[in-house]
Amino acid sequence: MRILIKNGTVIDPANHVYSRQNLWIEDGKIAGYGDDLTMEASFDRVIDASGLVAVPGFIDIHMHEDPIDAGTGRPDTCISRCMLRMGVTTVLGGNCGINVYDPAEYLDRTDRYGMPVNIALMAGQTWAREKAGAADKYGPVSAAQLEEEKRILRGALDAGCFGVSFGIRYVPGLDRNELLETAGVCGREKHLISAHVRDDAAQIFGAVEEFLDIGRTLGLRTRSPTWGAWAATAR
């Protein structure tokens, strides 16, 4: 299958391209771009992109995945279809410690039924905490609950999750020991840890430092959706 997208504004940051070009695709992969339209008749499909932009698919590293439809058992693709309409083709779900469904089972269902976008998942620590029986988000976990949390998170990572996410702001009972222990399950493969940190506004610096210290102590990569506000404040 050969597709020509003509007369669009092609944006290719990696190759410093921002100009009106014709883009051609062969067997699902971009084969090239340029001004030559003499070969237009050789394409199976021609799309006129006049007034439009042709760009690589965007990647959204902070979203919350679609729920599972109770009737069909398939992921309800309402969110992912909206992402695709905005040009997003790859997403990272399971952020802020939250999973809408068991992440290992969710990944299996997306493989089985397909999705409008490529999806990676974080294993939510809040999800694992609740599954381990810790119902009080304001209180600490028991030693047995902590071990069960870690077991659940390891299983999710083994099933293909990208890392572990935390919703520290939403679970005030999370202390340093629980953060270290649960983030520590990422150490073997150096998975990513991410968090909605404990506080914002005037307290953002301390909240970010708390989480960065976990990453430094364990030698793990860290990210947080609240760091944008922190960086703006820092400037």
C-alpha positions in Angstrom: 0.0 0.0 0.0 1.5 3.3 -1.1 0.0 6.6 0.2 0.8 10.1 -0.9 0.0 13.0 1.4 0.4 16.1 -0.8 0.5 19.9 -0.2 0.7 19.7 3.6 3.0 21.5 5.9 5.5 18.9 7.0 7.0 19.3 10.5 9.9 17.0 11.2 11.8 18.3 14.3 14.5 15.6 14.1 15.5 16.7 10.6 14.7 20.4 11.1 12.0 20.4 8.5 9.1 22.9 8.6 7.9 23.6 5.1 5.2 22.7 2.6 6.1 19.2 1.3 4.6 16.1 -0.2 5.0 13.0 2.0 4.8 9.4 0.9 4.2 6.2 2.8 5.0 2.7 1.8 3.8 -0.4 3.7 2.9 1.7 6.7 6.2 3.5 7.0 7.2 7.0 5.9 9.4 6.5 2.8 10.3 10.1 2.1 9.1 13.6 1.3 9.8 16.3 -1.3 8.4 18.6 -4.0 8.1 16.0 -6.8 4.5 15.1 -7.8 5.3 13.5 -11.1 4.8 10.0 -9.5 1.4 10.8 -8.1 -0.4 8.3 -10.3 1.7 5.5 -8.9 0.1 5.7 -5.4 -2.8 3.6 -4.2 -4.2 6.5 -2.3 -3.7 10.3 -2.5 -4.6 12.6 0.4 -4.7 16.4 -0.3 -3.5 18.0 3.0 -3.7 21.6 1.7 -4.0 23.9 4.7 -3.2 21.0 7.1 -0.1 19.9 9.0 1.7 16.5 8.7 3.7 15.7 11.8 5.0 12.6 13.6 2.4 11.2 16.0 2.5 13.1 19.4 3.3 11.2 22.6 1.3 12.1 25.7 3.1 10.8 28.8 0.4 11.7 31.2 -3.1 10.5 30.7 -5.6 8.3 32.4 -6.6 5.2 30.4 -10.1 4.3 29.2 -12.3 2.3 31.5 -13.3 -1.3 30.7 -16.7 -1.7 29.2 -18.6 -4.0 31.6 -20.8 -5.4 28.9 -18.1 -6.4 26.3 -15.0 -6.6 28.5 -13.2 -4.3 26.0 -11.5 -1.0 26.8 -14.0 1.8 26.2 -12.0 3.9 23.7 -13.7 7.3 24.3 -10.5 8.9 25.7 -8.0 7.3 23.3 -10.2 8.2 20.3 -10.1 11.9 21.4 -6.3 11.6 21.8 -6.0 10.3 18.2 -8.1 13.2 16.9 -5.5 15.6 18.5 -2.7 13.8 16.7 -1.6 11.8 19.7 -0.6 8.2 18.7 1.2 6.9 21.8 0.1 7.4 25.4 1.3 6.6 28.9 -1.6 5.8 31.3 -1.8 4.7 34.9 -0.5 8.0 36.3 -0.9 9.5 39.8 -1.0 6.1 41.4 -4.3 5.3 39.8 -5.3 2.4 37.5 -8.9 2.0 36.3 -8.4 -1.8 36.0 -5.8 -4.4 36.9 -2.9 -3.1 34.7 -1.7 -6.6 33.7 -5.2 -7.5 32.6 -5.7 -4.1 30.9 -2.6 -4.6 28.8 -3.7 -8.1 27.8 -7.1 -6.7 26.8 -5.6 -3.9 24.7 -3.4 -6.5 22.9 -6.5 -8.8 22.4 -8.9 -6.2 21.2 -6.7 -3.3 19.9 -6.8 0.4 20.7 -6.9 3.5 18.5 -3.4 4.5 20.0 -0.4 2.8 21.3 -0.6 2.5 25.1 1.9 2.0 27.8 0.9 1.8 31.5 2.3 2.7 34.8 1.4 0.4 37.8 -0.4 2.6 40.3 0.9 2.4 43.8 -2.5 3.6 45.2 -4.2 0.9 43.2 -1.8 -1.7 44.7 -2.2 -0.3 48.2 -6.0 -0.6 48.1 -5.8 -4.1 46.6 -3.4 -5.1 49.5 -6.2 -4.1 51.9 -5.1 -0.7 53.1 -8.4 1.1 52.9 -7.3 4.1 55.1 -5.5 6.6 52.8 -4.6 8.8 55.8 -2.9 6.0 57.8 0.2 3.8 57.4 0.2 0.3 56.0 1.0 -2.8 58.0 4.1 -4.8 57.3 2.0 -7.5 55.7 0.1 -5.0 53.5 3.4 -3.5 52.4 4.8 -6.8 51.3 1.6 -7.5 49.5 1.8 -4.1 47.7 5.3 -4.9 46.6 4.2 -8.3 45.3 1.3 -6.8 43.3 3.5 -4.1 41.8 6.2 -6.6 40.8 3.6 -8.7 39.1 2.4 -5.6 37.1 6.0 -4.8 36.1 6.6 -8.4 35.0 3.4 -8.1 32.9 4.8 -5.2 31.0 4.1 -2.0 33.0 6.5 0.8 32.3 7.1 1.7 36.0 5.3 2.6 39.2 3.3 5.8 39.7 2.4 7.5 43.0 -0.5 9.8 44.0 1.3 11.2 47.1 -1.1 14.2 47.2 -4.1 11.8 47.3 -2.7 9.4 49.9 -1.4 11.5 52.8 -0.6 8.3 54.8 2.3 7.6 52.4 5.5 7.9 54.4 9.2 7.7 53.3 9.5 4.1 54.1 6.5 3.0 52.1 7.7 5.2 49.2 11.1 3.7 49.3 9.9 0.1 49.6 7.3 0.3 46.8 9.5 2.4 44.4 12.3 -0.1 45.2 10.5 -2.8 43.1 11.6 -0.9 40.1 15.3 -1.2 40.9 16.0 -4.5 39.2 15.2 -3.3 35.7 15.6 0.5 36.5 11.9 1.2 35.7 10.6 4.8 35.8 8.8 6.2 38.9 6.4 9.1 38.6 4.3 11.0 41.1 1.7 13.6 41.7 3.8 15.1 44.5 2.6 15.8 48.0 1.9 19.6 47.7 1.9 22.6 45.4 2.1 26.4 45.4 4.4 27.6 48.1 5.1 24.0 49.2 6.1 22.7 45.7 9.8 22.8 46.3 9.7 20.6 49.4 7.2 18.2 47.7 9.4 17.8 44.6 12.5 17.4 46.7 10.8 14.6 48.7 10.2 12.6 45.5 13.5 13.4 43.9 15.2 12.1 47.0 13.5 8.8 46.5 14.8 8.6 43.0 18.3 9.6 44.0 18.4 7.1 46.9 17.3 4.2 44.6 19.1 5.3 41.5 15.8 5.6 39.5 14.5 8.0 36.8 11.7 10.2 38.1 9.0 12.4 36.6 6.0 14.4 37.9 3.2 16.2 36.1 3.4 19.0 38.7 7.0 19.9 37.9 6.0 22.3 35.2 4.5 24.6 37.8 7.6 24.1 39.9 9.9 24.9 37.0 7.9 28.1 36.2 8.1 29.2 39.8 11.9 28.4 39.9 12.5 30.7 36.9 
